[in-house]
Amino acid sequence: MNINKSQVAQRFAKAGQSYAQHAVVQKQICQHLIGLMQEHISKNSLDRVFEIGCGSGNLSHLLMQNFEIKHLFLNDLYLEVQQHFQNDPKLKWWIGDIEQLDFPKSLDLVASSSALQWVGNLEAVFKNCADALTQQGYLCFSTFGQQNLQEIKALTGQGLDYLTLAEIQHKLLKQGFEILHLSENLEMLSFSHPKAVLQHLKATGVTATAAQHRWTKQSLQQFYQNYQQFSQLDQMGQRQYQLSYHPIYCIARSTA
């Protein structure tokens, strides 16, 4: 699937204010990723760090809280992300499509959370990471796997083409990375109505793939009806509608 990056930027820019509040799963993923990094990265002080797809700064702020970083290069598609950050001399902006940009050099760490699923050619990005990292530098990221938002894909046919854990592993090894940690799990969110599911997706900018999807009153009703198959009753007898997130976590080290 070809990803329209300007559309992605537009949707995420629109959701900029609501993202921090509604991106519950993405926040938990950042916290889990930081925990894994603390387990595997032996040094607390890092000279040059590059974050791909910083968004509203969930991971960026955790990085700054948990590591002493001299220079933090922040990448995203659109300039508006800067509103989520205070002026800080250690921050350097690297705005643009990560597949088109030259990476900063001599990096100790490349980090990314919930962003790499938007990349068309992940192997090329891994290669750029390998080239930009110092020897024994780290690549630490979370992305999403094939069961991510599977309910939406089943009902609308809209969604990204996600890679499997094995495919990600293969691409990393091909670029000479040593994999220290690779895992996946399934997180479920529950909503009181399918309409709330759509509102959640819109508030987090995730609808960036649904460019061709136009809702009509009829198709919306059909969607609500079909979503019953992904619902169950809670302990109070209230119907709850499930939405799946499928995070993949990786801590890798450059061997070159």
Secondary structure as GFF3:
##gff-version 3
##sequence-region A 1 256
A	DSSP	alpha_helix	5	14	.	.	.	ID=ss1
A	DSSP	alpha_helix	16	22	.	.	.	ID=ss2
A	DSSP	alpha_helix	24	40	.	.	.	ID=ss3
A	DSSP	beta_strand	45	52	.	.	.	ID=ss4
A	DSSP	alpha_helix	58	66	.	.	.	ID=ss5
A	DSSP	beta_strand	68	76	.	.	.	ID=ss6
A	DSSP	three_ten_helix	79	84	.	.	.	ID=ss7
A	DSSP	beta_strand	91	95	.	.	.	ID=ss8
A	DSSP	beta_strand	107	113	.	.	.	ID=ss9
A	DSSP	three_ten_helix	116	118	.	.	.	ID=ss10
A	DSSP	alpha_helix	122	132	.	.	.	ID=ss11
A	DSSP	beta_strand	133	144	.	.	.	ID=ss12
A	DSSP	alpha_helix	150	156	.	.	.	ID=ss13
A	DSSP	alpha_helix	165	174	.	.	.	ID=ss14
A	DSSP	beta_strand	177	184	.	.	.	ID=ss15
A	DSSP	beta_strand	187	191	.	.	.	ID=ss16
A	DSSP	alpha_helix	194	203	.	.	.	ID=ss17
A	DSSP	three_ten_helix	206	209	.	.	.	ID=ss18
A	DSSP	alpha_helix	217	226	.	.	.	ID=ss19
A	DSSP	three_ten_helix	227	230	.	.	.	ID=ss20
A	DSSP	beta_strand	231	233	.	.	.	ID=ss21
A	DSSP	beta_strand	239	245	.	.	.	ID=ss22
A	DSSP	beta_strand	247	254	.	.	.	ID=ss23
###
